[in-house]
Amino acid sequence: MRFSTQTLLLQLGVVLLVVLLSGAVHAWLVYERIGDEAENQALTLARTVAADPDIREDVQAISKEEGTPPPSVLAAGPLQAAAEAARIRTGALFVVITDETGLRLAHPEIARLGERVSTDPSVALAGQEITTRNTGTLGPSAGAKVPVYAPSSGGVATAGTIVGEVSVGYSMESLSKSLARDIVPIALTAGGALLAGVLASFLLRRRLQRLTLGLEPEEISTLVHDQVAVLQGVDEGVIGVAADGRISVFNAAAARLLDLPDATGQDWATANVPAQLKQLTQPAARDAEAVELVAGGRVLVASARKAWHRKEDLGWVVMLRDRTELQQLTRQLDAVGTMSTALRAQRHEFANQLHTIAGFMSIGQHEQAKEYLARISATGPLKFPVEQAELLQDTYLQAFVGAKSVEASERGVALRIGPETLVRGHVADPQDVTTVLGNLIDNAVSAAVAGSASERWVELELLDDAGQDSGTLHIVVGDSGDGLGGLEPEEVFAEGFTTSEHPVRPGAGQGLGLALVRQLARRRGGDVRVLETGRKGGPGAVFMATIPGVMGRSGDGGAEAGTTMREDSSG
């Protein structure tokens, strides 16, 4: 039997029991009230009869005689007539008058005249009034007994001699008939209460089924345990939004990824979560949609699904996945791929140079071979399409910027090193340098390609503080593009904003986006900001990045720097 059915039956049983007990108590109280009223009415009638002067005189006269008159005489006497008249007039079951010994002087049944009463008259004969409920010769009754006093000379009742008693009773059957008349409203009330209870029980059962989705308590308990185990055991962030717009689930992974406190119970529309997540749960949103956003210093991929149970709308489930490390690895692999492509081209050039030297040697032109080798030694064996590359003293920066210059050249953009460039130390943290520098160069190249200027270029200036302990690298990147197109400088660093989504700089944002680049720099104590917003027709926007702790002194760990570069290049 289902729990809801058990609950319904239990409720119906309780309602029925309460109604029956209430009805029985009500009926008993009504019966007692009617009985009390009958006793009071009998007491009043008994007092009236006992106080009648004629009856008192007749009772006293009979009490003075020797013995008791025969029934025929009593039946024709004034006491019998007076008692019967009072009984008929009031509807009583009986009105009985006795002498001081308890013998009947008046009774509805003439054959019982002169006999002792069936109920004890001693209390009344002792001078006390009493109400009773007992069964006599005429059946069960509710009545009263009142003493009859001898009349005084003035005809007023006194506390003198007791010459008899008056017993009056009303039939309990008539009381039951009165109760039967009163029981109808009681029964109707009880029936109405029972019907209301049954209806309320059914409504409560339906609500219980709706709230529990038809699940049994054991199933709900299992679901709760499973939910806790799953939600707290997965690395993905899970946010549940109920149909009423309230956040019902906000697991620990979601709080960690968004860098927010637990938001369970808050209203989804006003909760402090990124706006991109709220847009995923709009009515026009589709389940398959997913967005990439920057939150809490991480790159997150968010998707939302509509939750249904049968035909009931349960709300939304928002999933968050951390792609920060994947994005960083992608950036590093892009850099390695770029450098590998450039090195392959330079290997081919180096092979050609070796063939040239071999040719000189084979024909005996030793002097020309020596001159050729001297020129190669002066200019370097590897040539990249980047202007003033000799300003970069670090081999890692030379290789990375050279590789980027190859990519830029393929897109028709000249990458050049600015005259203020001065790098005397070596790169100690290639990963962060690759992330920031590569993102800024990619954005600038894309801006130059999309710009309206006839000459497309990107200028890069780098400066380090190799003589100090901070190891800071300063990067300034400008381009020939059309600038930010009226955007405020801080808008490009907004949470979730990437330049690939902005029409002025299409194709950029091949990685983490400016927001995450700034957060990366700020975690190190640096910053990324816009120096100039640019204008249409060029020159374009100028970005400056300050990255502390990524440079080492030129005299310390040169081999280590080379090793780091080789490890980074190897992926």
Phi, psi and omega in degrees: 000132181293153181299321179296323178292318176300317179298318180298312181297320178297317179295317179298318178298316179296316180298315180298316180297316180296317180295316180297314180296318180295317179296317180295316179296318179298315179298320179295319178295321177295318179297317178295322179295317179295320178297317178297320178296321178294319178296316179297320179295320178295320179296319179296314180296318180297319178297319181297315180294317183292336181270354180293124183300320182296318180295320180297318180294317180296320180294319180295321181296317180291324181295332180281339182286156175283121181077186182245137179301153178294161183302326182294322179290318179296321181297329181266359185278172182289333180294317179296319181294316181294319181294317180293323178297318179294321180295313182294320182295325184260351181076020180287159176288319177204153168229110186245135176241132180236167174272191184290351179256357179093013177275140184289128173255341176211136184200146180299330178259113185298328183295342183262004176294143181085351179269161177285142181297152184281342179248154186294120179265005190299325182295313180293320180292342176274000175099012181245147175269146184212143173253144187220158167226109182208181181243120179247202182292338180261005178108181181293142183207161172244121187210195182210153178236133183227135179289152176249121183263149176296141182290148174271175182296330179273358181080016180254139181295138179230177177269039184273222186287136176269123183252355180174194177208156178246129179241124180237139179218147174247137185296136175293335176295321176292327175294321178295324177294321176296319178296322179299324177291323181279341185286338181299309176300325178297315180295319179296319178296316179297317178297318177297318178297320179295317179296317178297319178296318179296315180298316178297323179295318178295317179297319178295323178296317179295318179295320179298318179295322181291318181291325182265005179057031178075012182271150176276159180305321179296321179293321178296317179299318178296319179297320180297314179298317179295319181298313180298316182295318184286311185295324181272350183260350182263155178276340180284145174281138180233125176236122177256127179245115182292168182297335180273008177086012180259141178285114182261337180223132176209088188285172185296325180295321178296318178297322181289316183291323181271352182057047181230155173287166180302124183254017180300133180093346180281160176283130185298323184293330183250002182292153182275066177237158181304145182296332180297326178293319180294325179294331179294336183258013176289153182304327182280350182288151178253151183300327186282348182292143176217145180233153175251128184221163177250123180208139179059030181074018182229156172265119184242144170251122185243141174219157182228143178232140174281133183255131179229147170233109191057247179250010183266130179282118181261353179113214184234151171239119181255126181252137179239129178235136182275121178241019182299308182296323178296319178295319179295318178295323178297318179297317180295319179294323176299317180296316179297318179297318179299314181294324181295319178297315179296318181293327177296318178295319181289330176297320178297318178295319180296323177296321178297319179297319178297320178297322179297314179298318179298324179295315177303318183291324184290334179261006174084014180271073185288323180295317178295324177296320179294318178297319180297317178296323179295320179295320179296319180295328182283320184266345183092144185285339184249129182238125176249154178281057178230132183280141176059038179295341181293347178288344179267116182272338183277131183294325180296314179296322177301313182293316184292312180294323177297318178297319178295327179294326177297314178299315181297320180297322178296333180263008177082023182242133178269124177260123182229156179263130182290156184291341181276002182292133176206107179237111182255341180267189178241155181286119180264340181228080184299330186298307181292323177297316178299317182297309185287308184296317181296320180295316181294320179294316180299316178298317182294319179297316179297321178295320179295320179296320182279348184286168183265357180290145180287324178263121183256124181210160173226128180247134184236131175234133179231140180215132178240164176250063186300337180277359181243173184271350185288334179062041185270138174247125178257130183235130174234126182233124175237165182213174180263017183286194183262016176078198184273359174064039177090354178288147172288148183304322184285343182295327182287347179258010181295154180301127177085353181276133172227148184294342178292341180268356184256129185294338181289330182234063183293147177086349179279185181076030180282066182162241190265340183088158183295329182298313181288327177298317178296316180297322178298314181295320182291329176297332178271359182094006179257208182192163171230128182213169179264121176276318179221139181277343178080180180211165181292136183093354177088163353290162185270203183289152177238123179251145177232133178237137176238120185235101178286153170077017181250356182244144174246163181290150185296331183271354184248121170069036178300319178296324180296320179297317179297320178298317180300318180296318181293321179294320180294322181291332181281352180080000000 
